[in-house]
Amino acid sequence: MESPLGGRGLFTTENISSGEVLFVDHPLVYGPRSGTIIQRGCTVCNVLNTNNLFKCYKCSLLLCSESCQNNSAHYNDCRVISGWRNKVPIEEVDDELLSRALTAIRALLLNEDQKQFITSLQAHVLPQHGTEIKDLRQYFEIPTEDEQFMILASCVLDANAFQIATSYERKEMGKRGLYPVSSLMNHHCVPNTRYNYNSDLQMIVKAVKPIRAGSEIFTCYTGLLWGTPARRIHLYKTKHFFCKCERCADPTERGTLLAALKCFSSECPGSLLPIEPLKSSSSWRCLECGLRVPCDNICTLQSALGSLMGSLDFGNIDELENFFLTRVTKYIPKTNQIVVDLQCRLIWKLGEVEGLSWHELSESRLALKEKLCRGTLRTTAALGAGDAHLRGLLLYHLHAALAERARRSPDLYDELKSEIESTIDQAYNILQGDISAPPDLELRRRYLGPGCDKSQEERFFILDEKKNFVMCTQ
């Protein structure tokens, strides 16, 4: 159907409940992401930066093992590339360029109906799209028809492909895939769906809130917790449109103030927000004192903040925590997207990385993690994000923090029991079946979720780090 936003869209034909599966989509074609900076990894199993990587002697694609070299997927890739006449010795072909182009190369293997579908989709036409295919000319003599179709496929992928999630904490190359039905979903900054991927790379699209019959089905092409200026610029650079949804039109973004900056008046505690957020040249005004600040001044400050963030070592938890606790709110309000981003980075790492496992966290860091989870959950709720994937992850981490508190202080268990159970139950309902879900999600729900008839001691047995592996394998 035609969308009010322009072009095609997907619409419901009946009332949909929150959590209901709308459709399951299969990738027409998938492969490595095509960014200008690409990770080096095996083009079959996607493992990253292993010392075992080598080039195929026929096509120059990177592989990590004999098993991957003999895989049928590589056979098909190799058959296409080795069928082209190379202009340089095959070992001199740029393997990173081949990885960037590989998804479009794989599109050549589709049948005629599938190729026709690709030609029917919206394609980006600006010159920066399809450059990886054009750059292949220096290495291969490619039939004109194949080259033209690969350029088109690359432009279609840039417009419609989805980033495919990787397994939780597994280091592998980023992938993207073209999902035929999902490619018809339009963007909204507060989408009414979420999606996840199973082990077969099927894309399962579910409602995050009730959807009335006849309503359009939306996804989100950008960061849910980014402020409006950042989202709109990202969408313009990557998808070539400026979003004008209700959230973008609201300077406060439903009261979250994710784009807010501190008032330029040293005597005012207020926050600056764009007066006309749908105009990139809009002046900003303080909510407290009414001070107006020209757009150029705002851009200068935002650029300085970007440089400040770029100087951080995000792998250094001590530095990250210190910056978050003592410095960042000197420059920006605590509601700003930069603060929220730092919150999320700390949430994902505390309790999860080497040297900062749950058993190793100090009481202050455990309390900080719980506080950050609750604050970020309030922000997602204020946005009206419903049961978004992000909410599922935050609920999981909040559950884990509460469970660790109860493990350390068993006398707190009765007080925390209800929330420990409800958070893991909600997290499980959102994340189940997702390849990117935490590996102990199901185990925690079984032993720490509602309905478990085991004693308190038995339930917390799984949190004993020495016994956890045994429990996971039983």
TORSEBA-835105 format. One record per residue: residue in one letter; x, y, z of N, C-alpha, C in turn. Coordinates in pm, whole numbers, plus 50000, padded with zeros to 5 digits. Layout:
AXYZXYZXYZ
...
This chain:
M500834988050000500005000050000500875012550000
E500285023449953500985036249956501025041650098
S502185046550138502355052050272502155067150270
P501565072850375501465087550385502835094250382
L503885086550415505235091950413505805092550272
G505105086250178505595085550040506115071750009
G505835066749889506295053449852505455042549916
R505995030349913505265018949966505455017650116
G504535010450179504645007650321503924994750353
L504124989850475503424977950524502344982250623
F501184975950614500064979450701499444966750759
T498904968050879498224956650941496824955350882
T496334943150876494964940850829494024937450944
E494584935651064493784932751183494494938451305
N493794938851417494404943651540495524934251584
I496634939951628497804932351668498104935051815
S498404924551890498754925952032500254927952048
S500644934252157502064935952187502734922252200
G503874920552137504594907952140504214898252031
E503154901151957502694892051852503644892451732
V503894880751674504744879951555503964885151435
L504524895151367503884900551247504264892551124
F505534889251112505984880651002507404875851030
V507784865150960509144859850965509724861350824
D510864867950815511454871250685512754863550666
H513004859450543514224852050510515114860850422
P516434860750443517294869450363517374864950218
L517154874250129517334871349986518814869549956
V519614877950019521064877250006521664883850129
Y522814879150173523484885450287524994883750274
G525714891750350527174891150346527764901950434
P529084904050425529744914050509529194928050483
R529214936250587528824950250570529834957250480
S529424968450421530244974550315530834987950352
G531004990750481531575003550522532965005650465
T533395018150465534715021250410535825015050494
I535555013250624536495006050711535834992750745
I536414981950698535794968850719536714960050802
Q536104952150887536874942850969537344931150882
R538544926450907539074915050831538634902250900
G537974893750826537504881150883537194871050775
C536874859150818536554848350726535234851250656
T535194849750525533994852950449532964841650450
V533274830750522532324819850536531724819550677
C532584818250780532074817350918532104830750990
N532704840950928532734854750978533624857051100
V534404847051141535294848951255536274860151224
L536574868351328537384880351308538854878451340
N539694884751261541104887151294541854875151350
T541514863251308542254851551352543604850951281
N544584845251347545914843751286545894833651171
N544794826251160544704815751057544184820850923
L543854833750913543284838850789544254837350671
F543714833050559544504831950436543604834950317
K544234838350205543484841250083543274828550002
C542074827249948541814816249855542694818349731
Y543354807749688544284809049575543574811049442
K542234808949441541494810849316540824824549307
C540314829649423539504841849417539974852949509
S540874849849603541454859649696540534863349813
L539384856749826538554858949944539244853450068
L539044860150182539664855750307538924843850365
L539684834150415539154822050478539974819150603
C539424810650690540144807650814540514792950828
S539974784350743540234770050759539944762650629
E540424750350624540134741850509538654738850501
S538034737550619536594734850623535814746150555
C536174758650587535494770050524535804770750375
Q537014766950337537384767150195536554757150115
N536204745950179535424735550111533924737350127
N533514747950198532104750450221531404754250090
S530134750150077529404752949953529214767949930
A529094775650039528934790150023530164796049957
H531344791550001532564796749938532684791849794
Y532274779649770532334774249633531584783449538
N530394787849579529584796449493530234810149474
D530724816049586531404828949576532614827949483
C533394817449505534644815549430534364813449281
R533294806249254532944803349114532674816249037
V532004825749102531714838449035533004846449013
I533764848349121534944857149114536044851149025
S536284838149040537344831948959536944830848812
G535644832748784535184832748646535524845648572
W535864856248649536284868648585537774867948551
R538154874148445539574874748410540244885448497
N541274881548571541934891248657543034898848583
K543144911748618544124920548554545464920248626
V545464915448751546694914548832546764900448887
P547924896148936547974882949001546934882149111
I546254870749122545114869549213545484872749357
E546734869649396547144872249534547284887149564
E547304895549458547424909949478546064916949484
V544994909449467543654915349475543374919449619
D542784931149637542474936649770541364928449835
D541704920649939540694912050001539644920250076
E540014931950129539034940350199538004945750101
L538444949649983537504954149880536564942849840
L537094930849825536244919449791535194916949899
S535584918250026534634916350135533534926850129
R533914939350101532924950050091531944947449977
A532434941549869531604939349751530864926049752
L531164917449850530724903549842529214901849841
T528484909749918527024908049920526434910849782
A526914921349716526444924349580526894913649482
I528094908249501528564897249415527634885249429
R527224882349553526324870949576524974873049510
A524584885449488523304888049422523294882749279
L524474880949219524544875249084524064860849081
L524074854149196523674840049203522164838249217
L521424849149233519974848249249519314844449116
N518114838749127517394835549004516764848148945
E516184846948827515704858748756514574865948830
D513674858348894512594864648970513154872649087
Q514144867049155514754873949268515504886449222
K516184885449110516874897249056515864908049017
Q514744903748963513714913348924513154920449047
F513034913149158512574919449282513554930249327
I514844927249319515844937149358515704949749274
T515484948149145515354959949058514114968149090
S513134962049158511894969149192512014977549318
L513084975449396513234982449523513894996049504
Q513655004749602514295017949600515815016249608
A516525024249530517985023749529518545037749548
H519615038849627520305051649639521075054349510
V521025066749463521635069849333522815079449344
L523125084249464524235093549478525555086349451
P526585093749408527815087349360528575079149463
Q528335081549594529085073849694528605059449706
H527475056249645526945042649653527425034349534
G527795021949562528255012949457529715014549422
T530455022649498531875024849464532705012149478
E532315003249570533104991149588533064982349463
I531964982949388531874975149264532714981849155
K532604994949146533395002249045534895000249069
D535294999449197536714997749229537244983949191
L536334974349172536784960949131537384960948991
R537074971448912537554971848773539084971548765
Q539754976748867541214977048860541824963148877
Y541014953648922541524940048944540944929748847
F539724932148797539044922048715538424928148590
E538294919948488537474923348372536114916848395
I535124925148427533794920248464532834923048350
P532054913248308531054915748203530184927748238
T529914936048141529184948548164527844946248234
E527114936048190525804933248248525934929648396
D526934921448429527154917748569527544929948653
E528414938048598528854950048672527684959348699
Q526864961748600525724970848616524744965448719
F524504952248716523574946648813524154947448954
M525454944848969526054945549102526034959749158
I526244969649072526144983649117524734986549164
L523734982149087522344983949128522074976849260
A522534964249271522324956649394522964963649513
S524154969149494524834976249602524034988449645
C523484995849549522685007749580521375003949649
V520794992649608519574987649674519884983149816
L521004976249835521414971849968521634983750060
D522294994150011522535005950094521225012350139
A520195011250057518915017350090518035008450177
N518174995150163517174986250222517694975350314
A518994972750314519514961450393519474964450543
F519404953750621519424954650767520734948850820
Q521254955150924522404949450993521944937051067
I522654925951049522294913351114523044912251246
A522304909551352522924908551485523884896651490
T524894897951575525834886951597525544880451731
S526064868551750525874861451876526444869751990
Y525834868552107526204876452224527684875152255
E528394886352251529814887352285530724879352191
R530184874252079531044867251983531664877251888
K532964876151868533664885451781533634880151638
E532804886351558532714882451418532414894551331
M532654893151202532404904051109530934908051110
G530704921151100529344925851086528764921550953
K527494917850953526824913350830525604922050803
R525204922450678523944928750642523194919550548
G521884920650550521074912150466519904919650406
L519474915350289518304921150224517124912050253
Y516184917150331514994909550371513794915250295
P513194907350206512204912650111511024919850174
V510394913650275509224920050336509654931850422
S510684929650504511154940050595511624952550521
S512124950550399512624962050322511504971850288
L510264967550302509124976350273508684984450394
M509254981650512508894989250631509515003150625
N508715013250656509225026850664509745029850804
H510425041150814511065045150940510145053751027
H510275051851158509695060951257510645061051376
C510825072651437511785073751548511275067351677
V509995063851682509465055351789508685044251720
P509365033851674508725023551592507735015251673
N506815008751602505855000051670506234985251657
T507444982551608507924968751598509354967651649
R509754955451674511174952151696511454939851612
Y512714936951592513064924851518514284918351581
N514344905351564515534897951608515834887151505
Y516994881051520517454870851426517654857751499
N517234846751434517514833651492518794827951429
S519134815751467520394809951421520424807351270
D519264807251207519194805551061519174818950988
L519404829751063519404843351011518024847750961
Q516994840551006515634845250979515364857551066
M514644866951012514314879451082512884878351132
I512714878751264511384877651324510934891451368
V509874896451310509374909951339508154908851429
K508204915651544507124915151643506654929151678
A505424930151724504884942951770505424946051910
V505804958551933506274962552066505164968952147
K504024971052083502864977052147501644973052065
P500434974452118499254971252037499194980051912
I498814973951798498724981151671497314979051615
R496634989851586495284988851532495284984451386
A494214977551348494064973351208494124985551116
G494854984151006494984995050911496125004550938
S496845002351050497965011151085499215006951009
E500095016550985501355013350919502325006951018
I503114997550968504124990651048505464997651026
F506075002051137507315009651128508475002351194
T509665004951142510905001151209511695013851233
C512895012551290513725024251317515095022351252
Y515505031851170516775030851099517945036951175
T517685042251294518725049751365518675046551514
G519495053351593519575050451736518355055351811
L517715046551886516505050151960516785060852064
L517965060552125518305069852233519145081652186
W519205083852057519875095852005518905107552008
G519455119652025518635131652017518225134551873
T517225143251858516675146051726517705151051624
P518575160751657519555165151555520445153751508
A520915145351600521795134151563521055124051476
R519805120951511519035111251432518795116451291
R518375129051282518005134551151519225135751060
I520375139551115521595140551034522025126650987
H521955116751078522325103051042521425097750931
L520125100050944519185095350842519445102250708
Y519785115050713520055122150588521315116750520
K522335114050600523605109250544523505094950491
T522725086550560522685072450523521485068650437
K520345075350458519125071850385518605083250298
H519225095050310518935106450223517525112150240
F517065112550365515825119750393515895125450535
F515135136050558515005141750692513675137050750
C513735130550866512525125550929511695137250984
K510375136050973509465146251024508395140151114
C508745129051181507765122251266507425130851389
E506435126251466505975133951581507095136251682
R507935126251701509035127951797510005138651748
C510335138451621511255148451567510675162551577
A509365163751566508725176851570508585182251712
D508785173851813508645177751953510015181552009
P510255194352042511575198352092512035190552215
T511085186352299511445179252423511565164252404
E511165159052286511175144652259510445136952371
R509185140852389508315134552489508875136152630
G509505147552654510005150652787511355144552821
T511975137452728513265131052758514445140752749
L514305151452672515355161652656516695155552612
L516635145952522517845138852479518815147752402
A518325158552342519195167552266519625179652348
A519145180952470519335193252548520795196452574
L521105209552571522415214752609522235224452724
K523285226952799523195236152912523035250452861
C522225258252934522035272252899523385279452899
F523565288452802524825295752790524985306352899
S523915309352971523995318753082524505311353206
S525625315753260526235308853374525355308953498
E524395318153505523535319253622522245311253609
C522045304953492520785297753467521025282653465
P520215274953538520355260253539519555253453428
G518975261353339518065255753240518745248553125
S517905243053036518375235552920517955242252791
L518865241752694518585247052560518025236052471
L516995239552392516425230252295516125237952166
P516105231152052515795238151926514375243551926
I514215255751877512875261851872512035254951764
E512635252551649511975245551538512815233351501
P512615222151568513515210651551513515204651411
L512505207651328512495202351192513305211051096
K513865222051147514745230651067516155229451122
S517075224751040518455222751088519135235851123
S518625247151072519225260251100518535267551215
S517655260651287516875267051393517755272151507
S517375283551562517985288151687517495279351801
W518195279851913517825272252032517415281952142
R516535277252232516035285952339516055278652471
C516405285752577516435279852711515025278352766
L514735266952822513415264252879513165272453005
E514245277053072514105284353198514085299453176
C515135304753116515255319353108514885325052971
G514675316452872514275321052740515405325952652
L516655324652697517795328952617517795321852482
R518005329552374518085323952239519555323052198
V519915311852137521295309652093521265306051944
P522055312851861522065309751717522565295551690
C522135290251578522485276551540523995274551529
D524715284651476526165283251459526865280651592
N526425287451697527015285451830526745271351880
I525535266451853525175252851894526045242751821
C526235244751691527045235351612528485235051661
T529015246651700530385247251753530495239051881
L529505240551970529515232952095529375218052068
Q528475214351979528285200151948529545193951889
S530245201551806531505196751749532545194651859
A532615203851954533565202552065533225190352151
L531935188052173531525176252250531885163352177
G531735163552045532125151851966533605148951978
S534425159451976535875157651992536205152452131
L535495157452231535715152852369535405138052381
M534295133752322533935119552327534935111152248
G535435116652138536405109452057537715107152127
S537995115052230539255113552303539185102752411
L537975097652436537805087552541538245073752494
D538825066052585539145052052560537975043752614
F537065039752525535865032852570536155018852624
G537345013752599537715000852654538225001752796
N538495013852844539005015952979537835019353071
I537375009653148536185011653231536415022153338
D537605022253398537895032253502537785046353445
E538365048553327538295061753263536865065353228
L536135055653175534745057853136533895061453257
E534045053953365533265056353486533615069953547
N534895073253552535315085953610534765097653529
F534825096653396534295107253311532795108753332
F532105097653343530655097953362530285104153497
L530975100253603530605104453738531065118553773
T532185122953716532775135453764532885146653661
R532765143453531533075153753432531955157053334
V531275146853283530425149153166529295159053195
T528695158553314527565167453342528015181753374
K529325184253371529795198053378529535205253246
Y529445197453139529315203153006527895202152950
I527175191852987525845189452929524885184553037
P523575186153015522595181053112522645165853122
K522195160453233522225146053253521265138653161
T520365146053095519415139753002519995138152862
N521095144952832521635145252696522015131252648
Q521905129052518522155115852460523575110952488
I524535119952504525905115852533525965109352671
V525275115252767525215109452902524525095852896
V523425095152822522685082652811523525071952742
D524305075852642525195066452574526245061052672
L526805069752754527785065352854527135055952954
Q525895058952992525165050053083525085035953024
C524695035252898524535022152834525865014852823
R526925022052789528245015552780528645009552914
L528385016753022528725011453154527824999653190
I526545000553157525614989553185526084976753116
W526464977852987526844965752912528134959552965
K529004967753027530314962653069530364958153214
L529744965553306529814962053448529164948453472
G529934939153526529444925653550529664916153435
E530114921353320530174913153199531574911153143
V532534919653180533864918853118534884913253216
E535984908553161537034902653243537554912753345
G537644908353470538094917053578536964924653644
L535774924353582534614931253639533394922053633
S533614909153661532494899753664531604903153783
W530434897053788529494900053896530134897954033
H530904887554050531524884654179532624894654213
E533154901554111534254910854133533804925254148
L532554928254119532074941954128532054946854273
S532524959154293532394965254426530924968454451
E530584970854576529194974354610528784987254539
S529714996754530529375009554466529095007654317
R529874999054252529654996754109528384988654086
L528074979554174526824971954163525634981454177
A525724990554274524645000254294524545009654174
L525705013454117525695022154000525015015353882
K525305002653861524694995353749523184995053765
E522694992053884521254991653907520635005353879
K521275015853928520765029453909520705033053760
L521755029653686521795032853544520725025253466
C520515012653501519465004753435518095011153456
R517815014953580516505020853610516325034153536
G517365042353535517255055253468517045053953318
T517755044753256517625042953111516275036653077
L515795027853162514455022253141513385033153148
R513555042753237512595053853245512605062053116
T513775063753058513875071352933513165064052819
T513395051052806512735043452699511225043352718
A510785042752845509345043052872508745056552833
A509455067352865508965080752831508835082552680
L509735076352606509665077252459508485069452402
G507915060452482506845051952432507355040652346
A508585035852379509225025652296508625011852312
G507765009852412507144996752432508184986152464
D507904973852422508814962652450509904961652344
A510664972352329511754972652232512874963252276
H513704959352181514844950652210515714956752320
L515934969852313516734976752414516134974952552
R514824975652563514184973752693514454959752746
G514414949752658514704936152701516094934752759
L517084940852693518464940252743518594947452877
L517964959152889518044966653014517394958953128
L516274952453101515604944353204516474932653247
Y517154926453150518064915453183519164920253276
H519774931453244520884936553326520394941353463
L519194947153469518644950953599518394938553683
H517814928253622517604915553692518914910153747
A519964910053664521244904453706521824912253824
A521674925453823522164933653934521394930654062
L520074929454051519254926354169519564912454223
A519744902854133520054889154175521404888554245
E522364896254198523674896454264523584902654403
R522754912954417522534918754551521964908354645
A520974900754597520344890554681521304879054711
R522184875954616523164865254642524124869354753
R524534882154750525474886954851524814888554988
S523554892454987522814894855112521514887055109
P521554874055145520364865555136519144871055209
D519374879255312518244884755387517444894855303
L518024899455191517314908755102516414901455002
Y516514888254997515844880754891514334882954891
D513704882155007512244883755012511824897454960
E512644907454990512334921054946512494922554795
L513474915654739513804917154597513184906554507
K512644895954567512194884154492511234887654378
S510234895654406509224898754305509834905654184
E510734915254208511334922554096512364914054024
I513094905654097514044896454033513304887553934
E512154882553976511374873553890510744880953773
S510164892653800509444899653693510384904953585
T511564909753626512494915253527513034904553433
I513374892853487513904882353399512784876553312
D511574876153366510444871153287510154880453169
Q510154893453194509914903153086511064902952985
A512294902253036513454901752946513384889452857
Y513024878152915512934865752837511874866852729
N510734872552762509654873852665510054882552545
I510934892152569511394900952461512534894752382
L513484888152451514734883952388514784869352346
Q513814861252385513894846852357514034844152207
G514904834652175515114830752036516054839751959
D516534850552022517404860151955518854855451967
I519574854651854520964849951861521844859551940
S521404872051957522214881752032521844882252180
A520924873552224520494873552364521604868152454
P521674872652580522674867152673522544852052683
P523664844852688523614830152684522934823752804
D522884830852918522264824853036520834829753057
L520244835852954518884841252966517884830553008
E517874819352938516914808752968517184802453104
L518464800553137518824794553266518364803453381
R518574816353368518144825653473516624825553487
R515914825053375514444824953385513964812153451
R514634800953421514214788053477514394787653628
Y515524793153676515834791953818515474804353900
L515464816153837515224828453911513944835553867
G513244829753770512004835553724510814830453803
P509614835153771508414830853842508114816153815
G507554809553915507134795653898508164785353937
C509374789453971510394779754013510104775354156
D510014762154178509644756954310510854753154394
K512044756754352513244753354427513464763154542
S514264759054638514554767554753515414779254711
Q515494789254801516324800954772517764796854745
E518294787854824519684783554807519884776854672
E518934768254635519044761154507518914770754389
R518034780754403517824790154293519094798254265
F519804801954370520984810354352522244802254327
F522084789154322523214780354291523824784054156
I522994788554061523504791553927524404803753926
L524344812054030525174824054033526544821354092
D526784808954136528104805154184528994803454062
E529984812054048530794812153925531494798853901
K531784791254006532494778653988531564767653940
K530264769353963529314758953928528454762553808
N528594774953761527714779753655527814771353529
F529024767653490529194759753368528524746253381
V528614740153500527974727153523526474728353504
M525884738853563524444740653552524024743053407
C524844750553334524504753853195524514741553105
T525254731453144525394719753057524504708253101
Q523774709953208522904699053254521584699153178
